[in-house]
Amino acid sequence: MKHIFGPVNSRRLGRSLGVDLFSEKVCNLNCIYCEVGPTVHLSCQRAEYVPTREIIAEIDTFCRDRQRLQTVDVVTVTASGEPTLHAGFGTILAHLGEVAGRPIAVLTNGTTLGDAVVRQELQLADIVIPSLDSALAESFRKVDRPAACLDLAEIIEGLVRFSHEYRGQLWLEILFVRGLNEGEEDVAALAGVIGRMRLDRVQLNTVARPPLESFARPVDQRRLQEIAARFRAIRPGLVVDLLADAPRQSKEQQQQAGDGQENRPDRLVEIVHMVQRRPCTAADINRTFQIGGPEKVEQLLEPLVRAGRISKRRHGDRIYYH
Ligand code: SF4
């Protein structure tokens, strides 16, 4: 299947089945920290980049396997790019609602919420997680490198408006890059926008995985804690999380889970698909596929690395497969 992946263990959502609406990256941003790679189609145009019926056929195939569907906590509509740019987005959400019987989450860069049609379609989702990395034009341009058709003031008005119309869970994600959007002026401008929105959570992130541009560096935890405290003070009860890695399993749990699993050939294909979508550590892969520990994952993947099918890259103190 080209458009369905997982379920994978998501830090935020549990066992998440991914639905990717594109075959190559379509986005109206080209963020310096992007894990997907450079934007192939930098566009604000909504279009059927992949036939809607092709995606729906894959969803139906997956959902017919009731045993596999049982392992899914949430269906996450995402994309190699911005999913709301797919013209069949609303149709696909409606179909998922009918056949999957699971909560639907949507990850969006939040830039299309000025469009009343997109806001209406998103009402079909149970959780919407839009991003906003800066409320200042210069930082927004440096971090997210938008297409010329985007206007930051319109994006912010769309986000604020959607937050008051939407009835589901709304989590705003902000990704901070060292030296670019973490200064006092940026934090004050973001606090101003958060103060105008109806939100369930704010999630603070930084460059945790290998970025598109090597100059995109992570912000240290102390600064993220300071910013979190600042946002919590905006409104009593506002939940502000720092996104962190999921807890590791004990060696014993890993061993039990991995018995006999590592040699399934379809596992290897699924692992390759997973690291094609985003860089992953051996521990990430083990959490999803229960191979029997990060060391076993490394052994399993070494022939693929030697054959050049996947490669390894260091980011901070971790090694990522991609
Ligand atoms: S991080 Fe998301 S919004 Fe930014 S370029 Fe990548 S896919 Fe697009």
Boltz pocket constraint, residues with backbone or C-beta under 6 A from the ligand:
constraints:
  - pocket:
      binder: B
      contacts: [[A, 26], [A, 27], [A, 28], [A, 29], [A, 30], [A, 31], [A, 33], [A, 34], [A, 35], [A, 36], [A, 37], [A, 39], [A, 79], [A, 80], [A, 81], [A, 82], [A, 109], [A, 144]]
      max_distance: 6.0
